[in-house]
Amino acid sequence: MSEQGLIELTQVRPAPQMLEERKQLERQARLLAWGGIGYHFIEAAIAVAAGLAAGSIALIGFGADSLIEATAGFIVVWLFTGTRLGSHAAERRAQQLVALSFFVLAAYVGVESLRSLIAVHEPDPSWVGVGLALFTAPTMPLLAAWKRRVGRRLNSSAAVKEAEQTQICAYLSVALLLGLGANALFGSWWMDPAAALFIAAVAAKEGYKSWRGDGCCDAC
């Protein structure tokens, strides 16, 4: 082989330590995704049960959002498993699947919020829901930041977008906290669906960017 050929091979082949580092990051991405999936299933069960007890559409919607976020976590696990590792086609498919989960989230939250506003639906106070929101609001940004950091190092736009959905969970938690708190303390039932409409708009925007195929650097 010529000297030029050896130089080209050296440039193309990643160093062994770089390959090992990427494998570690991929394992970390899978563990973070599985951790998020487990938490979101627990969160969904608590939110739906509390929402049914209080007649709160916001809480039930929050539980549905948790299941959608768990689905996005499964997409990341799928992306970083088996033959899909390092596949540009799988990365693009994962971007589209995450985008679809954003659109489902935006549609569900938006429709339920409008229904609450139009029907003047006034749920009973739910202190269980308030406690859930108080716990989720500060913890989800930490998980989202961790996922985002790993996604950036993997140069995976799909993983970064899934982290953004975890961040949206934090926004929803704040909206839920404001809505449930205002309803319990002041009877201001309309604050919850109004705040949720804003969150739906943010989710739709992120879904559009992911579907369009923005690169990792653009998404970050």
C-alpha positions in Angstrom: 0.0 0.0 0.0 1.3 3.5 -0.8 2.2 6.1 1.8 -0.8 8.1 0.6 -3.1 5.2 1.2 -1.8 4.7 4.7 -2.4 8.4 5.5 -6.0 8.2 4.2 -6.7 5.1 6.4 -5.2 6.8 9.4 -7.5 9.8 8.8 -10.6 7.7 8.3 -10.2 5.1 11.1 -11.1 6.4 14.6 -8.6 5.8 17.3 -9.4 2.9 19.6 -9.9 5.2 22.6 -12.4 7.3 20.6 -14.3 4.1 19.7 -14.4 3.1 23.4 -15.5 6.6 24.5 -18.3 6.5 22.0 -19.4 3.1 23.2 -19.5 4.4 26.8 -21.5 7.4 25.7 -24.0 5.1 23.8 -24.4 3.0 27.0 -24.9 6.2 29.0 -27.6 7.3 26.5 -29.4 4.0 26.8 -29.2 4.1 30.6 -30.6 7.7 30.7 -33.3 6.7 28.3 -34.3 3.7 30.4 -34.2 5.7 33.6 -36.5 8.3 32.1 -38.9 5.6 30.8 -39.2 4.1 34.2 -39.8 7.5 35.9 -42.4 8.6 33.3 -44.4 5.4 33.8 -44.6 6.0 37.5 -45.3 9.7 36.9 -48.1 8.8 34.5 -49.8 6.4 36.9 -49.8 9.0 39.7 -51.0 11.8 37.5 -53.8 9.9 35.9 -55.0 8.5 39.2 -54.9 11.9 40.8 -56.5 13.5 37.8 -59.4 11.0 37.7 -60.0 11.6 41.5 -60.0 15.4 41.1 -61.7 15.5 37.7 -58.6 17.4 36.4 -58.1 17.3 32.7 -54.7 19.0 33.2 -53.5 16.2 35.4 -54.8 13.5 33.1 -53.1 15.3 30.2 -49.9 15.5 32.2 -50.0 11.7 32.6 -50.6 11.3 28.9 -47.6 13.5 28.2 -45.5 11.3 30.5 -46.4 8.2 28.3 -45.5 10.1 25.2 -42.1 11.0 26.7 -41.6 7.4 27.6 -42.2 6.6 23.9 -39.5 9.1 22.9 -37.1 7.3 25.4 -37.8 4.0 23.7 -36.9 5.6 20.4 -33.5 6.6 21.7 -32.9 3.1 23.1 -33.8 1.8 19.6 -31.4 4.2 18.0 -28.4 3.2 20.1 -28.9 -0.6 19.9 -27.6 -3.3 17.6 -26.9 -2.5 13.9 -28.4 1.0 14.1 -25.3 2.3 16.0 -23.7 5.0 13.9 -26.3 4.6 11.1 -27.2 7.9 9.5 -30.5 6.4 8.2 -31.4 5.2 11.7 -30.5 8.7 13.1 -32.9 10.3 10.6 -35.7 7.9 11.3 -35.2 8.5 15.0 -35.4 12.3 14.4 -38.7 11.8 12.6 -40.1 9.5 15.3 -39.2 12.0 18.0 -40.8 14.7 15.9 -44.0 12.7 15.6 -44.1 12.3 19.4 -43.7 16.1 19.7 -46.7 16.6 17.4 -48.8 14.1 19.3 -47.9 15.9 22.6 -48.8 19.3 21.1 -52.1 18.1 19.6 -53.2 16.4 22.8 -52.3 19.2 25.2 -53.7 21.8 22.8 -57.0 20.1 22.3 -57.5 19.3 26.0 -56.6 22.9 27.0 -59.1 24.4 24.6 -61.8 21.9 25.7 -61.2 23.0 29.4 -61.4 26.7 28.5 -64.5 26.3 26.4 -66.3 24.0 28.8 -65.3 26.1 31.8 -64.2 22.9 33.5 -63.3 23.6 37.1 -61.5 20.6 38.7 -61.3 19.9 42.4 -58.1 20.9 44.2 -55.4 18.1 44.0 -52.6 18.3 46.5 -51.2 15.1 45.2 -50.9 16.8 41.8 -49.3 19.8 43.4 -46.7 17.5 45.1 -46.0 15.7 41.8 -45.4 19.0 40.0 -43.2 20.3 42.8 -41.0 17.2 42.5 -40.9 17.1 38.7 -40.3 20.8 38.0 -36.7 20.9 39.4 -35.7 17.3 38.5 -36.6 17.2 34.8 -34.3 20.1 33.8 -31.4 18.2 35.4 -32.2 15.0 33.5 -32.7 17.0 30.3 -29.3 18.7 30.7 -27.6 15.3 31.2 -29.3 13.8 28.2 -28.5 16.9 26.1 -24.9 16.8 27.0 -24.6 13.1 26.0 -26.5 13.7 22.8 -24.2 16.5 21.8 -21.1 14.4 22.4 -22.6 11.7 20.3 -23.5 14.3 17.6 -27.0 12.9 17.7 -29.8 15.3 16.9 -32.4 12.7 17.8 -31.0 12.3 21.3 -30.8 16.1 21.7 -34.4 16.4 20.6 -35.5 13.7 23.1 -33.7 15.7 25.8 -35.7 18.8 24.7 -38.9 16.8 25.2 -37.7 16.0 28.8 -37.2 19.8 29.2 -40.8 20.3 28.0 -41.9 18.0 30.8 -40.4 20.5 33.2 -42.3 23.4 31.6 -45.5 21.4 31.8 -44.8 20.7 35.5 -44.5 24.4 36.1 -47.7 25.1 34.2 -49.4 22.3 36.1 -48.1 23.7 39.4 -49.3 27.2 38.6 -52.7 25.9 37.4 -53.4 23.5 40.3 -52.0 26.0 42.8 -54.0 28.9 41.5 -57.2 26.7 41.4 -56.6 25.4 44.9 -55.8 28.8 46.5 -57.6 31.4 44.4 -60.1 29.5 42.3 -58.3 30.6 39.1 -59.1 27.4 37.1 -58.3 29.0 33.7 -54.6 29.4 34.4 -53.8 25.8 33.8 -55.2 25.4 30.3 -53.9 28.8 29.3 -50.3 27.9 30.3 -50.7 24.5 28.7 -51.5 26.1 25.4 -48.2 27.9 25.4 -46.4 24.5 26.1 -48.3 23.0 23.2 -47.0 25.7 20.9 -43.4 25.0 22.1 -43.8 21.3 21.5 -45.1 21.9 18.0 -42.1 24.2 17.2 -39.6 21.6 18.4 -41.4 18.8 16.4 -41.2 20.9 13.3 -37.4 21.5 13.8 -36.8 17.8 14.4 -38.9 16.7 11.4 -37.0 19.2 9.2 -33.8 17.5 10.1 -31.9 20.2 11.9 -28.4 19.0 12.8 -27.2 18.5 16.3 -25.4 21.8 16.4 -28.5 23.7 15.2 -30.7 21.8 17.6 -28.5 22.5 20.5 
